[in-house]
Amino acid sequence: MVERTLSIVKPDAVKAGHTGDIISMFERAGLKVAALKMLHLTPDEAKGFYIVHKERPFYGDLTKFMSEGPIVVLVLEGEDAIKMVRDIMGATNPKNAAPGTIRALFAADIERNAVHGSDSEKSAAYEIPFFFPSIEIMGL
Ligand code: CMP
């Protein structure tokens, strides 16, 4: 099924100059960039994006990290895009990420892990409109 998913190049990876490499890994796998922008979240905006994790012990640190510098957000589109992006990213904790995945290549630890991708259709349905109104998302 053709899907759309939301991905974020996180502040650590933007700062380290990995934005282009990360986007090109998605494109080389056949995913299409349907929307793209760079922005700098406030702490409250980061809290809103990660609201699903608000009871987790790492919520404060995570939202502080996500608002420490610019991020690049993108909508990726393709067959099974949600799982495909997660496979290309690798495991959340880079210690467990398969060789060649984005997190194996670029992530420092479980928090500063370079990239985000929606984990389900339900998450994508919250995360895509969080950043992009429909007129900013290109069709097939
Ligand atoms: P992400 O895919 O953006 O989804 C939620 C984020 O929370 C995750 O990547 C990590 O950056 C962070 N995260 C998840 N688990 C932990 C944890 N145990 N400790 C710190 N951060 C975590």
Backbone and ligand atoms as CSV (ligand in chain L), in Angstrom:
chain,resi,resn,atom,element,x,y,z
A,1,MET,N,N,0.845,-1.196,0.000
A,1,MET,CA,C,0.000,0.000,0.000
A,1,MET,C,C,0.889,1.259,0.000
A,2,VAL,N,N,0.558,2.205,-0.857
A,2,VAL,CA,C,1.327,3.454,-0.863
A,2,VAL,C,C,0.965,4.251,0.389
A,3,GLU,N,N,1.984,4.643,1.127
A,3,GLU,CA,C,1.791,5.368,2.393
A,3,GLU,C,C,2.619,6.645,2.398
A,4,ARG,N,N,2.241,7.524,3.335
A,4,ARG,CA,C,3.076,8.686,3.661
A,4,ARG,C,C,3.505,8.567,5.110
A,5,THR,N,N,4.721,9.004,5.371
A,5,THR,CA,C,5.246,8.978,6.736
A,5,THR,C,C,6.034,10.259,6.997
A,6,LEU,N,N,6.147,10.603,8.270
A,6,LEU,CA,C,6.860,11.827,8.650
A,6,LEU,C,C,8.237,11.428,9.171
A,7,SER,N,N,9.247,12.061,8.643
A,7,SER,CA,C,10.602,11.827,9.143
A,7,SER,C,C,11.208,13.155,9.576
A,8,ILE,N,N,12.078,13.090,10.569
A,8,ILE,CA,C,12.784,14.285,11.046
A,8,ILE,C,C,14.279,13.989,11.084
A,9,VAL,N,N,15.063,14.878,10.469
A,9,VAL,CA,C,16.504,14.872,10.706
A,9,VAL,C,C,16.698,15.716,11.963
A,10,LYS,N,N,17.134,15.069,13.043
A,10,LYS,CA,C,17.158,15.698,14.368
A,10,LYS,C,C,18.325,16.692,14.507
A,11,PRO,N,N,18.282,17.520,15.574
A,11,PRO,CA,C,19.299,18.580,15.707
A,11,PRO,C,C,20.749,18.086,15.677
A,12,ASP,N,N,21.004,16.906,16.232
A,12,ASP,CA,C,22.385,16.387,16.232
A,12,ASP,C,C,22.870,16.138,14.806
A,13,ALA,N,N,22.011,15.550,13.973
A,13,ALA,CA,C,22.404,15.197,12.604
A,13,ALA,C,C,22.467,16.425,11.698
A,14,VAL,N,N,21.556,17.396,11.914
A,14,VAL,CA,C,21.625,18.636,11.126
A,14,VAL,C,C,22.942,19.341,11.430
A,15,LYS,N,N,23.248,19.467,12.743
A,15,LYS,CA,C,24.465,20.173,13.159
A,15,LYS,C,C,25.727,19.502,12.615
A,16,ALA,N,N,25.704,18.179,12.567
A,16,ALA,CA,C,26.885,17.441,12.099
A,16,ALA,C,C,26.997,17.413,10.574
A,17,GLY,N,N,26.001,17.978,9.875
A,17,GLY,CA,C,26.080,18.026,8.415
A,17,GLY,C,C,25.660,16.746,7.720
A,18,HIS,N,N,24.740,15.985,8.343
A,18,HIS,CA,C,24.305,14.719,7.743
A,18,HIS,C,C,22.961,14.796,7.033
A,19,THR,N,N,22.381,16.010,6.922
A,19,THR,CA,C,21.040,16.118,6.327
A,19,THR,C,C,20.996,15.509,4.921
A,20,GLY,N,N,21.922,15.924,4.088
A,20,GLY,CA,C,21.913,15.449,2.696
A,20,GLY,C,C,22.104,13.942,2.605
A,21,ASP,N,N,23.030,13.403,3.397
A,21,ASP,CA,C,23.271,11.952,3.373
A,21,ASP,C,C,22.011,11.192,3.775
A,22,ILE,N,N,21.324,11.696,4.813
A,22,ILE,CA,C,20.132,10.987,5.306
A,22,ILE,C,C,19.018,11.019,4.260
A,23,ILE,N,N,18.778,12.192,3.679
A,23,ILE,CA,C,17.709,12.279,2.671
A,23,ILE,C,C,18.074,11.408,1.467
A,24,SER,N,N,19.335,11.393,1.105
A,24,SER,CA,C,19.689,10.584,-0.065
A,24,SER,C,C,19.563,9.087,0.223
A,25,MET,N,N,19.746,8.660,1.479
A,25,MET,CA,C,19.505,7.238,1.796
A,25,MET,C,C,18.033,6.887,1.573
A,26,PHE,N,N,17.131,7.791,1.948
A,26,PHE,CA,C,15.695,7.535,1.707
A,26,PHE,C,C,15.410,7.503,0.200
A,27,GLU,N,N,15.969,8.460,-0.531
A,27,GLU,CA,C,15.693,8.524,-1.971
A,27,GLU,C,C,16.281,7.328,-2.713
A,28,ARG,N,N,17.474,6.920,-2.313
A,28,ARG,CA,C,18.098,5.773,-2.987
A,28,ARG,C,C,17.288,4.498,-2.777
A,29,ALA,N,N,16.541,4.447,-1.663
A,29,ALA,CA,C,15.692,3.279,-1.392
A,29,ALA,C,C,14.372,3.345,-2.162
A,30,GLY,N,N,14.159,4.446,-2.896
A,30,GLY,CA,C,12.961,4.542,-3.733
A,30,GLY,C,C,11.847,5.405,-3.168
A,31,LEU,N,N,12.069,5.960,-1.974
A,31,LEU,CA,C,11.035,6.833,-1.391
A,31,LEU,C,C,11.061,8.202,-2.077
A,32,LYS,N,N,9.865,8.804,-2.195
A,32,LYS,CA,C,9.758,10.144,-2.795
A,32,LYS,C,C,9.594,11.178,-1.692
A,33,VAL,N,N,10.298,12.300,-1.821
A,33,VAL,CA,C,10.099,13.416,-0.895
A,33,VAL,C,C,8.852,14.174,-1.354
A,34,ALA,N,N,7.812,14.181,-0.500
A,34,ALA,CA,C,6.544,14.842,-0.866
A,34,ALA,C,C,6.423,16.218,-0.213
A,35,ALA,N,N,7.237,16.482,0.815
A,35,ALA,CA,C,7.251,17.790,1.491
A,35,ALA,C,C,8.543,17.870,2.291
A,36,LEU,N,N,9.037,19.106,2.467
A,36,LEU,CA,C,10.343,19.267,3.127
A,36,LEU,C,C,10.485,20.684,3.669
A,37,LYS,N,N,10.951,20.823,4.906
A,37,LYS,CA,C,11.326,22.159,5.402
A,37,LYS,C,C,12.253,22.054,6.613
A,38,MET,N,N,12.932,23.186,6.889
A,38,MET,CA,C,13.803,23.277,8.055
A,38,MET,C,C,13.159,24.245,9.029
A,39,LEU,N,N,13.192,23.907,10.308
A,39,LEU,CA,C,12.659,24.821,11.327
A,39,LEU,C,C,13.325,24.523,12.675
A,40,HIS,N,N,13.124,25.458,13.609
A,40,HIS,CA,C,13.698,25.313,14.943
A,40,HIS,C,C,12.535,25.301,15.936
A,41,LEU,N,N,12.254,24.147,16.529
A,41,LEU,CA,C,11.114,24.018,17.438
A,41,LEU,C,C,11.372,24.749,18.753
A,42,THR,N,N,10.326,25.312,19.329
A,42,THR,CA,C,10.405,25.756,20.722
A,42,THR,C,C,10.246,24.515,21.612
A,43,PRO,N,N,10.637,24.602,22.896
A,43,PRO,CA,C,10.414,23.457,23.785
A,43,PRO,C,C,8.944,23.046,23.828
A,44,ASP,N,N,8.023,24.001,23.839
A,44,ASP,CA,C,6.597,23.645,23.873
A,44,ASP,C,C,6.149,22.934,22.597
A,45,GLU,N,N,6.680,23.365,21.461
A,45,GLU,CA,C,6.329,22.681,20.205
A,45,GLU,C,C,6.858,21.247,20.218
A,46,ALA,N,N,8.084,21.056,20.727
A,46,ALA,CA,C,8.631,19.696,20.817
A,46,ALA,C,C,7.778,18.841,21.759
A,47,LYS,N,N,7.317,19.439,22.845
A,47,LYS,CA,C,6.444,18.696,23.774
A,47,LYS,C,C,5.150,18.289,23.070
A,48,GLY,N,N,4.617,19.172,22.246
A,48,GLY,CA,C,3.392,18.853,21.509
A,48,GLY,C,C,3.602,17.722,20.518
A,49,PHE,N,N,4.736,17.752,19.838
A,49,PHE,CA,C,5.009,16.699,18.853
A,49,PHE,C,C,5.128,15.337,19.539
A,50,TYR,N,N,5.802,15.302,20.679
A,50,TYR,CA,C,6.058,14.026,21.378
A,50,TYR,C,C,5.066,13.781,22.520
A,51,ILE,N,N,3.863,14.355,22.422
A,51,ILE,CA,C,2.884,14.272,23.515
A,51,ILE,C,C,2.595,12.814,23.927
A,52,VAL,N,N,2.700,11.899,22.962
A,52,VAL,CA,C,2.445,10.480,23.239
A,52,VAL,C,C,3.425,9.928,24.288
A,53,HIS,N,N,4.587,10.581,24.420
A,53,HIS,CA,C,5.597,10.118,25.388
A,53,HIS,C,C,5.586,10.918,26.692
A,54,LYS,N,N,4.523,11.674,26.951
A,54,LYS,CA,C,4.581,12.639,28.073
A,54,LYS,C,C,4.760,11.995,29.446
A,55,GLU,N,N,4.382,10.737,29.595
A,55,GLU,CA,C,4.577,10.066,30.896
A,55,GLU,C,C,5.948,9.392,31.009
A,56,ARG,N,N,6.719,9.376,29.918
A,56,ARG,CA,C,8.005,8.663,29.939
A,56,ARG,C,C,9.065,9.477,30.680
A,57,PRO,N,N,9.997,8.777,31.349
A,57,PRO,CA,C,11.025,9.500,32.105
A,57,PRO,C,C,11.924,10.368,31.223
A,58,PHE,N,N,12.020,10.026,29.925
A,58,PHE,CA,C,12.925,10.771,29.046
A,58,PHE,C,C,12.240,11.946,28.344
A,59,TYR,N,N,10.958,12.206,28.641
A,59,TYR,CA,C,10.189,13.240,27.909
A,59,TYR,C,C,10.857,14.623,27.994
A,60,GLY,N,N,11.285,15.012,29.186
A,60,GLY,CA,C,11.905,16.328,29.357
A,60,GLY,C,C,13.199,16.462,28.571
A,61,ASP,N,N,14.075,15.475,28.707
A,61,ASP,CA,C,15.361,15.502,27.993
A,61,ASP,C,C,15.152,15.462,26.488
A,62,LEU,N,N,14.225,14.612,26.058
A,62,LEU,CA,C,13.971,14.450,24.627
A,62,LEU,C,C,13.484,15.766,24.016
A,63,THR,N,N,12.550,16.430,24.681
A,63,THR,CA,C,11.973,17.647,24.099
A,63,THR,C,C,12.969,18.814,24.192
A,64,LYS,N,N,13.843,18.786,25.205
A,64,LYS,CA,C,14.919,19.789,25.281
A,64,LYS,C,C,15.885,19.590,24.102
A,65,PHE,N,N,16.279,18.352,23.895
A,65,PHE,CA,C,17.172,18.030,22.773
A,65,PHE,C,C,16.541,18.431,21.431
A,66,MET,N,N,15.270,18.114,21.250
A,66,MET,CA,C,14.633,18.370,19.950
A,66,MET,C,C,14.435,19.854,19.667
A,67,SER,N,N,14.595,20.682,20.722
A,67,SER,CA,C,14.454,22.125,20.516
A,67,SER,C,C,15.798,22.850,20.633
A,68,GLU,N,N,16.899,22.100,20.656
A,68,GLU,CA,C,18.209,22.750,20.867
A,68,GLU,C,C,18.780,23.367,19.581
A,69,GLY,N,N,18.247,22.999,18.435
A,69,GLY,CA,C,18.760,23.528,17.177
A,69,GLY,C,C,17.824,23.188,16.041
A,70,PRO,N,N,18.165,23.631,14.823
A,70,PRO,CA,C,17.281,23.379,13.683
A,70,PRO,C,C,17.111,21.887,13.386
A,71,ILE,N,N,15.955,21.562,12.845
A,71,ILE,CA,C,15.651,20.213,12.364
A,71,ILE,C,C,15.185,20.329,10.907
A,72,VAL,N,N,15.224,19.207,10.202
A,72,VAL,CA,C,14.639,19.149,8.865
A,72,VAL,C,C,13.518,18.116,8.918
A,73,VAL,N,N,12.315,18.542,8.535
A,73,VAL,CA,C,11.168,17.619,8.568
A,73,VAL,C,C,10.764,17.312,7.136
A,74,LEU,N,N,10.404,16.060,6.899
A,74,LEU,CA,C,10.002,15.693,5.556
A,74,LEU,C,C,8.888,14.664,5.564
A,75,VAL,N,N,8.050,14.748,4.548
A,75,VAL,CA,C,7.062,13.707,4.302
A,75,VAL,C,C,7.639,12.825,3.201
A,76,LEU,N,N,7.686,11.528,3.483
A,76,LEU,CA,C,8.178,10.559,2.510
A,76,LEU,C,C,7.015,9.689,2.063
A,77,GLU,N,N,7.004,9.366,0.785
A,77,GLU,CA,C,5.878,8.638,0.213
A,77,GLU,C,C,6.388,7.440,-0.575
A,78,GLY,N,N,5.681,6.325,-0.470
A,78,GLY,CA,C,6.045,5.147,-1.252
A,78,GLY,C,C,5.334,3.917,-0.737
A,79,GLU,N,N,5.559,2.818,-1.415
A,79,GLU,CA,C,4.991,1.531,-1.020
A,79,GLU,C,C,5.541,1.158,0.368
A,80,ASP,N,N,4.651,0.896,1.320
A,80,ASP,CA,C,5.061,0.534,2.692
A,80,ASP,C,C,6.059,1.533,3.288
A,81,ALA,N,N,5.834,2.822,3.052
A,81,ALA,CA,C,6.807,3.852,3.449
A,81,ALA,C,C,7.092,3.841,4.959
A,82,ILE,N,N,6.085,3.547,5.779
A,82,ILE,CA,C,6.295,3.621,7.236
A,82,ILE,C,C,7.347,2.596,7.670
A,83,LYS,N,N,7.177,1.349,7.251
A,83,LYS,CA,C,8.142,0.305,7.627
A,83,LYS,C,C,9.481,0.526,6.919
A,84,MET,N,N,9.408,0.950,5.674
A,84,MET,CA,C,10.647,1.164,4.920
A,84,MET,C,C,11.547,2.194,5.607
A,85,VAL,N,N,10.945,3.301,6.023
A,85,VAL,CA,C,11.728,4.335,6.704
A,85,VAL,C,C,12.307,3.789,7.999
A,86,ARG,N,N,11.507,3.029,8.740
A,86,ARG,CA,C,12.012,2.491,10.013
A,86,ARG,C,C,13.158,1.508,9.775
A,87,ASP,N,N,13.067,0.737,8.704
A,87,ASP,CA,C,14.168,-0.189,8.382
A,87,ASP,C,C,15.442,0.582,8.005
A,88,ILE,N,N,15.282,1.657,7.244
A,88,ILE,CA,C,16.460,2.439,6.809
A,88,ILE,C,C,17.082,3.173,8.002
A,89,MET,N,N,16.232,3.584,8.984
A,89,MET,CA,C,16.744,4.283,10.176
A,89,MET,C,C,17.517,3.339,11.087
A,90,GLY,N,N,17.056,2.090,11.238
A,90,GLY,CA,C,17.642,1.172,12.211
A,90,GLY,C,C,17.004,1.340,13.582
A,91,ALA,N,N,17.407,0.489,14.516
A,91,ALA,CA,C,16.807,0.469,15.857
A,91,ALA,C,C,16.987,1.810,16.570
A,92,THR,N,N,16.012,2.132,17.459
A,92,THR,CA,C,16.037,3.400,18.204
A,92,THR,C,C,17.376,3.592,18.908
A,93,ASN,N,N,17.839,2.529,19.563
A,93,ASN,CA,C,19.143,2.581,20.234
A,93,ASN,C,C,20.226,2.187,19.222
A,94,PRO,N,N,21.135,3.117,18.900
A,94,PRO,CA,C,22.139,2.807,17.861
A,94,PRO,C,C,22.992,1.583,18.176
A,95,LYS,N,N,23.060,1.224,19.463
A,95,LYS,CA,C,23.819,0.001,19.819
A,95,LYS,C,C,23.196,-1.230,19.168
A,96,ASN,N,N,21.881,-1.165,18.926
A,96,ASN,CA,C,21.174,-2.304,18.328
A,96,ASN,C,C,20.878,-2.107,16.841
A,97,ALA,N,N,21.350,-1.003,16.274
A,97,ALA,CA,C,21.013,-0.697,14.876
A,97,ALA,C,C,21.888,-1.514,13.923
A,98,ALA,N,N,21.259,-2.081,12.906
A,98,ALA,CA,C,21.988,-2.910,11.933
A,98,ALA,C,C,23.011,-2.054,11.175
A,99,PRO,N,N,24.134,-2.679,10.805
A,99,PRO,CA,C,25.157,-1.948,10.042
A,99,PRO,C,C,24.559,-1.329,8.780
A,100,GLY,N,N,24.990,-0.110,8.472
A,100,GLY,CA,C,24.523,0.555,7.262
A,100,GLY,C,C,23.260,1.362,7.432
A,101,THR,N,N,22.579,1.197,8.590
A,101,THR,CA,C,21.382,2.013,8.824
A,101,THR,C,C,21.803,3.419,9.274
A,102,ILE,N,N,20.844,4.358,9.183
A,102,ILE,CA,C,21.150,5.755,9.530
A,102,ILE,C,C,21.655,5.854,10.962
A,103,ARG,N,N,20.987,5.161,11.878
A,103,ARG,CA,C,21.401,5.294,13.282
A,103,ARG,C,C,22.735,4.614,13.549
A,104,ALA,N,N,23.026,3.508,12.858
A,104,ALA,CA,C,24.347,2.888,13.021
A,104,ALA,C,C,25.434,3.847,12.526
A,105,LEU,N,N,25.125,4.578,11.459
A,105,LEU,CA,C,26.131,5.468,10.876
A,105,LEU,C,C,26.287,6.775,11.653
A,106,PHE,N,N,25.143,7.353,12.125
A,106,PHE,CA,C,25.178,8.748,12.563
A,106,PHE,C,C,24.717,9.009,13.997
A,107,ALA,N,N,24.107,8.026,14.687
A,107,ALA,CA,C,23.539,8.307,16.010
A,107,ALA,C,C,24.570,8.105,17.113
A,108,ALA,N,N,24.488,8.969,18.151
A,108,ALA,CA,C,25.410,8.868,19.281
A,108,ALA,C,C,24.875,7.932,20.355
A,109,ASP,N,N,23.582,8.044,20.662
A,109,ASP,CA,C,22.978,7.230,21.719
A,109,ASP,C,C,21.461,7.187,21.511
A,110,ILE,N,N,20.749,6.569,22.464
A,110,ILE,CA,C,19.308,6.345,22.275
A,110,ILE,C,C,18.528,7.659,22.167
A,111,GLU,N,N,19.023,8.725,22.782
A,111,GLU,CA,C,18.319,10.006,22.681
A,111,GLU,C,C,18.779,10.801,21.452
A,112,ARG,N,N,20.075,10.974,21.327
A,112,ARG,CA,C,20.632,11.733,20.185
A,112,ARG,C,C,20.817,10.735,19.048
A,113,ASN,N,N,19.672,10.361,18.454
A,113,ASN,CA,C,19.702,9.239,17.514
A,113,ASN,C,C,19.420,9.651,16.067
A,114,ALA,N,N,19.730,10.901,15.748
A,114,ALA,CA,C,19.867,11.377,14.354
A,114,ALA,C,C,18.577,11.558,13.558
A,115,VAL,N,N,17.612,10.680,13.783
A,115,VAL,CA,C,16.467,10.689,12.867
A,115,VAL,C,C,15.223,10.142,13.565
A,116,HIS,N,N,14.069,10.603,13.098
A,116,HIS,CA,C,12.779,10.105,13.578
A,116,HIS,C,C,11.971,9.627,12.381
A,117,GLY,N,N,11.133,8.619,12.613
A,117,GLY,CA,C,10.163,8.200,11.596
A,117,GLY,C,C,8.892,7.740,12.277
A,118,SER,N,N,7.748,8.078,11.716
A,118,SER,CA,C,6.463,7.654,12.300
A,118,SER,C,C,6.471,6.135,12.502
A,119,ASP,N,N,5.936,5.675,13.659
A,119,ASP,CA,C,5.999,4.236,13.936
A,119,ASP,C,C,4.741,3.470,13.521
A,120,SER,N,N,3.731,4.175,13.015
A,120,SER,CA,C,2.472,3.510,12.638
A,120,SER,C,C,1.662,4.481,11.773
A,121,GLU,N,N,0.602,3.945,11.148
A,121,GLU,CA,C,-0.294,4.826,10.372
A,121,GLU,C,C,-0.915,5.878,11.277
A,122,LYS,N,N,-1.258,5.463,12.512
A,122,LYS,CA,C,-1.885,6.396,13.456
A,122,LYS,C,C,-0.912,7.540,13.803
A,123,SER,N,N,0.344,7.191,14.048
A,123,SER,CA,C,1.342,8.234,14.345
A,123,SER,C,C,1.525,9.158,13.148
A,124,ALA,N,N,1.608,8.578,11.956
A,124,ALA,CA,C,1.798,9.404,10.752
A,124,ALA,C,C,0.628,10.378,10.590
A,125,ALA,N,N,-0.572,9.925,10.924
A,125,ALA,CA,C,-1.763,10.770,10.766
A,125,ALA,C,C,-1.756,11.942,11.748
A,126,TYR,N,N,-1.029,11.812,12.860
A,126,TYR,CA,C,-0.850,12.939,13.794
A,126,TYR,C,C,0.350,13.793,13.384
A,127,GLU,N,N,1.429,13.131,13.013
A,127,GLU,CA,C,2.709,13.825,12.829
A,127,GLU,C,C,2.790,14.628,11.520
A,128,ILE,N,N,2.209,14.116,10.431
A,128,ILE,CA,C,2.312,14.840,9.147
A,128,ILE,C,C,1.604,16.191,9.239
A,129,PRO,N,N,0.332,16.254,9.652
A,129,PRO,CA,C,-0.321,17.574,9.734
A,129,PRO,C,C,0.209,18.449,10.861
A,130,PHE,N,N,0.963,17.870,11.826
A,130,PHE,CA,C,1.605,18.695,12.857
A,130,PHE,C,C,2.542,19.702,12.174
A,131,PHE,N,N,3.195,19.272,11.098
A,131,PHE,CA,C,4.166,20.137,10.415
A,131,PHE,C,C,3.679,20.695,9.080
A,132,PHE,N,N,2.815,19.957,8.372
A,132,PHE,CA,C,2.489,20.350,6.998
A,132,PHE,C,C,0.989,20.413,6.761
A,133,PRO,N,N,0.480,21.593,6.327
A,133,PRO,CA,C,-0.891,21.632,5.822
A,133,PRO,C,C,-0.937,20.901,4.478
A,134,SER,N,N,-2.093,20.435,4.074
A,134,SER,CA,C,-2.171,19.588,2.874
A,134,SER,C,C,-1.654,20.305,1.624
A,135,ILE,N,N,-1.782,21.633,1.544
A,135,ILE,CA,C,-1.308,22.316,0.319
A,135,ILE,C,C,0.217,22.315,0.200
A,136,GLU,N,N,0.929,21.936,1.268
A,136,GLU,CA,C,2.404,21.861,1.196
A,136,GLU,C,C,2.891,20.438,0.902
A,137,ILE,N,N,1.947,19.510,0.705
A,137,ILE,CA,C,2.348,18.119,0.422
A,137,ILE,C,C,2.045,17.816,-1.038
A,138,MET,N,N,3.109,17.445,-1.772
A,138,MET,CA,C,2.950,17.223,-3.205
A,138,MET,C,C,2.303,15.866,-3.451
A,139,GLY,N,N,1.521,15.796,-4.490
A,139,GLY,CA,C,0.868,14.530,-4.853
A,139,GLY,C,C,1.830,13.593,-5.537
A,140,LEU,N,N,1.377,12.423,-5.867
A,140,LEU,CA,C,2.233,11.431,-6.544
A,140,LEU,C,C,2.686,11.920,-7.911
L,1,CMP,P1,P,12.040,8.720,18.078
L,1,CMP,O1,O,11.961,7.738,16.973
L,1,CMP,O2,O,12.095,10.159,17.717
L,1,CMP,O3,O,10.817,8.495,19.079
L,1,CMP,C1,C,10.867,8.862,20.426
L,1,CMP,C2,C,12.239,9.230,20.860
L,1,CMP,O4,O,12.444,9.168,22.250
L,1,CMP,C3,C,13.235,8.234,20.295
L,1,CMP,O5,O,13.360,8.395,18.914
L,1,CMP,C4,C,14.455,8.546,21.111
L,1,CMP,O6,O,15.135,9.690,20.623
L,1,CMP,C5,C,13.815,8.869,22.451
L,1,CMP,N1,N,13.888,7.723,23.338
L,1,CMP,C6,C,13.244,6.567,23.242
L,1,CMP,N2,N,13.546,5.756,24.258
L,1,CMP,C7,C,14.392,6.458,25.041
L,1,CMP,C8,C,15.051,6.169,26.238
L,1,CMP,N3,N,14.893,4.986,26.865
L,1,CMP,N4,N,15.851,7.105,26.737
L,1,CMP,C9,C,15.992,8.304,26.110
L,1,CMP,N5,N,15.372,8.626,24.954
L,1,CMP,C10,C,14.595,7.700,24.425
